[in-house]
Amino acid sequence: MHPGSESAYAMGATMFTMRTNVSDRAMLEFEPVREGVLSWNTFAQHGEISVRLMRAQTAASPWLKYAQWSPEARRSFSPEEAGVRVDVDVLRAVQPFDGIEVRAPDVDFHALAFASPVPCTPSLPYAGCARILDVPARSQYVPGGPRGWCSAASLSMINAYFGIDRDVEATAGAIFDRAYNGT
């Protein structure tokens, strides 16, 4: 097992754990989850990946065949065993797991990553599972526009938060519904 380097970071509602420069076998560790997606990057012409879930650095599932590739074909597997199910590329488990071990004999990975949803945590005591985002303030009242574009203003603010910065008027034009005759 080549040690590589491991890093973890959150992006939006997803937590990523990644290791780089891994050969044959590696373990990724993260906060307990019930599902996630394994991703990899390799120049290997052929290979086979098996995975098993870990709890407290101890195997919590048998090895499950995950994917196989060659110049002729690619195949994803969907095994289900011992409370673990693979749905194309999403690993799901009845019990939470806090790591995944990846085995791929004779395969050198540039990167292995596991992405899992971040559990929703309340922003404020009364907000339940809602999250308060630091979106830019935008008015629904645009000079020369209609009485109010509340949907367009809301969408413009959320899009800007996620890096798609369009003003309210441009957003309203993009979501105009001709059947409704409005936004």
Summary of the structure (lengths in Angstrom):
residues: 183
radius of gyration: 22.2
end to end distance: 55.8
largest distance: 65.1
contacts: 490
relative contact order: 0.18
helix: 12%
strand: 50%
